Amino acid sequence: MSKVQPTPLQMATAAVKMTTSEQLMNHYTGWAHSYDQMLGPETYIGPQLAAEELARLVPEDRRAQARILDVGAGTGKVGIELKKKGFVHMDALEPCREMMDILEATGVYQNTFTEFIGIGKTTIPQKTYDVVVVVGSLYEGHIPVEGLDEMIDATKPGQVMGGEGGYVVNFMRQGTPEVEKFMLKLKPHADQLEAKGRWKKVGVDVG
Ligand SMILES: C[S@@+](CC[C@H](N)C(=O)[O-])C[C@H]1O[C@@H](n2cnc3c(N)ncnc32)[C@H](O)[C@@H]1O
């Protein structure tokens, strides 16, 4: 009797329903070794879209110097795409050891942080990164909205990138009830941080 494999959508839907960090880590531990195969470019293009956006933000002649932090980095799919665009200095934060092992084996990242963000304090350096990027990880049951505060702390303050300071760039898939619910927390939190002068909204793109 053959075992029916879950679809990528079923795995992603299950992930947002996890109620504890321990459950979530068990989920990703079990998924780590089939993640890349299941989420090939025909199914999931988040990492490619993120790399295109970062390439738009960082001029080609600055990419080799720019420091990037990939948050909730999973198996390193974003770093692989960034490398194709000429980025060299990528660090990664990812709490699941099995996902991180695969990420480290890609060889595209320099410093890695096996820890959560938004839950207690991370050890990531402050005021360091030209771009902090998060792809498919800032949402329900994963990185809580408070993670944004730490991402902002990790970016370079003003006077870099044409005087604007570093960027925090978040990519998320629209349209599921979980994402819509999470947006009700994310948007006010982002607005509050802007009112406090912690960051400035450069753009929101819905595609
Ligand atoms: C759907 S995967 C996305 C991985 C990668 N960014 C990609 O695009 O393939 C979500 C990742 O977020 C990580 N994650 C969950 N909660 C987190 C937290 N609080 N801090 C950092 N990463 C977290 C998970 O371990 C998982 O690897």
PDBQT file of the ligand as one rigid body, heavy atoms in Angstrom, charges set to zero:
ROOT
HETATM    1  C1  LIG A 301       7.544  28.764   5.009  1.00  0.00    +0.000 C 
HETATM    2  S1  LIG A 301       9.168  28.731   5.663  1.00  0.00    +0.000 S 
HETATM    3  C2  LIG A 301       9.963  29.962   4.645  1.00  0.00    +0.000 C 
HETATM    4  C3  LIG A 301      11.442  29.703   4.505  1.00  0.00    +0.000 C 
HETATM    5  C4  LIG A 301      12.173  30.553   3.479  1.00  0.00    +0.000 C 
HETATM    6  N1  LIG A 301      12.129  31.957   3.792  1.00  0.00    +0.000 N 
HETATM    7  C5  LIG A 301      11.646  30.310   2.099  1.00  0.00    +0.000 C 
HETATM    8  O1  LIG A 301      11.123  31.250   1.469  1.00  0.00    +0.000 OA
HETATM    9  O2  LIG A 301      11.758  29.165   1.607  1.00  0.00    +0.000 OA
HETATM   10  C6  LIG A 301       8.988  29.549   7.225  1.00  0.00    +0.000 C 
HETATM   11  C7  LIG A 301      10.251  29.498   8.102  1.00  0.00    +0.000 C 
HETATM   12  O3  LIG A 301      10.079  30.375   9.221  1.00  0.00    +0.000 OA
HETATM   13  C8  LIG A 301      10.744  29.820  10.327  1.00  0.00    +0.000 C 
HETATM   14  N2  LIG A 301      10.216  30.425  11.567  1.00  0.00    +0.000 N 
HETATM   15  C9  LIG A 301       9.084  30.119  12.235  1.00  0.00    +0.000 A 
HETATM   16  N3  LIG A 301       8.952  30.887  13.328  1.00  0.00    +0.000 NA
HETATM   17  C10 LIG A 301      10.017  31.708  13.355  1.00  0.00    +0.000 A 
HETATM   18  C11 LIG A 301      10.470  32.738  14.237  1.00  0.00    +0.000 A 
HETATM   19  N4  LIG A 301       9.768  33.122  15.318  1.00  0.00    +0.000 N 
HETATM   20  N5  LIG A 301      11.653  33.347  13.965  1.00  0.00    +0.000 NA
HETATM   21  C12 LIG A 301      12.350  33.022  12.849  1.00  0.00    +0.000 A 
HETATM   22  N6  LIG A 301      11.982  32.063  11.977  1.00  0.00    +0.000 NA
HETATM   23  C13 LIG A 301      10.825  31.408  12.224  1.00  0.00    +0.000 A 
HETATM   24  C14 LIG A 301      10.449  28.324  10.196  1.00  0.00    +0.000 C 
HETATM   25  O4  LIG A 301      11.341  27.528  10.954  1.00  0.00    +0.000 OA
HETATM   26  C15 LIG A 301      10.550  28.123   8.683  1.00  0.00    +0.000 C 
HETATM   27  O5  LIG A 301      11.812  27.703   8.293  1.00  0.00    +0.000 OA
ENDROOT
TORSDOF 0
